[in-house]
């Protein structure tokens, strides 16, 4: 039976790919890649010669129906992103949804994603958390932050390096100066770094330091005495 495989790829350290992921990527008929040039480097490293097709947020609406039809006709496909697990802040949802509607077997392999390591090293509670992904860049951004203000669970956000300082400033205004945060970047890579502290402390730190790499911001949940 043909299937759609959701295959996580390393977020930095190539050793984090699984044996099963390599096998599946070699066995499927087609690999759907967010960026075929970026993924081509990964596939070459592991000797994977399966043909690739570009599938990303800019073409998923026009391609999904055709891809589902091809899977129904007997092709097996794997979807990968530039890094991490497909569908976490990138394309996959539409294809998964339509595949399920067409009773296609959808299988997700376990593997790398950025927010779980960042959560684990934050020191904040891990039994109850909210992953909010990327905030809107403009419209709705402040509204979303105010909604998150009242969450008593740990909150996880993704942010780009060039907007990190702005985010910390916004959080300090809305969440207050006593709220603690943890900022992780370059996870699994040589220069992996996590900084923890209050919002003013981290804002001061990142005002003096230019950062690169993808950023995960983990925010302490609201405590009962925050209103006092």
N, C-alpha and C positions, 0 to 999 in steps of 0.2 A: 504494500500500500504506500502510495506517495505521501510525503509529509512535508511540513514546514518546520525547520529547526531554528530556534533562536539561540545563537551561539555567542557567548561573551568572549571578548578578546582582552588582552592585557591593557591596563591603564598606564603602563609605563615599563615595568619589568617583564621582558618576554618570557621569563621562567614561570610566570603565573598562568600561562595557558595550560589547559588540561590535555591529557592524552586523548580523552574522548573527543574533545573539541577538534583536535587535529585530524582524528579519524573521520569524523562527520564531514569536515570541510573537504576532505579528499574524496569521500564517497558520493556526495550529492551531485546532481547534474549542474546546478547553478548556485553561485554565491551572490547574494544581493548585498552590495557594499555601499556605505555612506559616501566614501571617496575611494574610487578604484585605485588611484595612484598611491594613496596612503596605505590602503589594505594590500596593495601589490607588494610592498616592501615586507609586510608581515608574512604573506603567503610564500614569498620566495625564500624567506629565512627558514621556513619549515618544509620546504619542498612540496608545496601544494600547488598543483597546476590546474585546478578546476576553473572553468571560465567564470568571469565576473560580469555583473550587470549593475550599473549605478542605480541605487534606490535611496532617496533622501527626502527631506521635508519639502523640497521644491518640485519634486515630480511624483510623489506618492499618490496623489489624487488621480492623475492620468494613467498611472501604471498598474494600480492595484487590481483592477478588474481583469486585465490581461494576465497578470501573474497568477491569480487565483485559477483562471481557466487553464493555464499551462499545468499547474499542480494537479488539477482535476483530471487532466489528460494523461497523468502518470509521471510527470517530472517531480523530482525531489529538490527542494531548495533550502538553503541556509541563509539567514539574514545576520549580518554583522554590522557594527558601527565602527567609527574610528578608534574607539576604545571603550571598554566596559561592556555592559549589557544593553543590547538594543531595546529601545522603548523607554529607557530612562533618560528623558530630556532629548530624545531624537526619534527618528522614524521607526515604526514597527507596529504601532497600535492599529492603524487602518488595515494593514495586511492580516494581522492576527484576527481582528474582528470579522473581516470578510471570510477568512478561511474557516473560522468556526461556524459561520452561517452556512457555509457550503459543506459542512461536516468533514472538513479536512483535518487530519491528525496534526495537532500543533504540539511540539515538544520543546521545552526550554531547558537548556543545559545550565547547571550551576556554574558560577564563575565570578570573575572580577567585576567590581563596581566601586565607585569612589566613596559613596556616602557611608557605607558600613564601616570601613576602616577608620574614617574620620570620626564617626560616632563612637567607636570603641575606645579611641585614644583621647576623646574629649574629657572623660571623667564625669560626664553627666549621666543620669539614669538612662538605661537602654531598654527597659521593659515596656516603655510607652513613648513612642516618638512619632513625629510628623515630618514627612519628607515633602517639602514644597517646591523643590527644583529651582529653576530660574524665576526670579520675580519679573513682572512686566517692566520693560525699560522706561516707559513713560506713563501712558494712561493706565490708571488702576494700580500703580505701584504703591502709593501711600495708603490706598484703601486696603490692599492686601496686607501690608505691614500692620495696620491697625487691627485687622482681623486676627493676625497671629499673636498680637500683644496679649490676649487673654488666654492663650493656650497654656495649660499647666504641664504639658509634656515637653520633652526635648524637641527642638525644631531644627531642621536641617535645610540649608539653602545652598545652591550652587551660585557662583559669581565669577565674572571674568576679572583678571588682574587689574585692568584699567578702571574698573568700577568698584573695587574693594573699598577704597577710602570713602567714596560716596556712600556706600552701603553702611559702613560703620557709623558715619555721621548721622544717617537717617535712623538707624537703630538707636543711637544714643538719645536722639530727640524724642522718639516715640516710646522706647522701652525703658528709658531712664539710665542714669549713670552707674547704678549698682548691679545691673544685669550682667552676668558673666557669659563669656563667649569663648569658643575655641576655633581657631582658623588653621586649617590644614592645606598644604599645597605640595605639589610634586610627589604625591603619594606613590610609593613603591620605587621611586627613582633615587638616584644617587644623592640628590640634595633635598630629600624629603624633610619637611619642617612642619611642626605644629606649635603654635603660640596660644597660650591660654591666659585669661585675665578678664578684668572688667572692660566695658566698652571704651572708656576714656584711655585706659592703659594700652589697649590694642590700637586704638586710633593714633595715639602718639607714636607707637612703634612703627606703624605702616606709613605714617607721614614722612618718616625719615628713611624708609627703605623701599626701593623699587622692586616689585615682585614680578615673577613670571610663572607660567604654568597655571593649570586649572585650580580653582579655589573651592574649598568646601567650608562653609561657615556653620558651626553648630552652636545653637543658642540655648542657654538654660531655660527651662520652663518657668512660668509664673508661679511664685510661691504665695501661700495664703496671706502672708503678712505684707505683700507688696502694696496693698491698698492702705495700709496703716501709716 
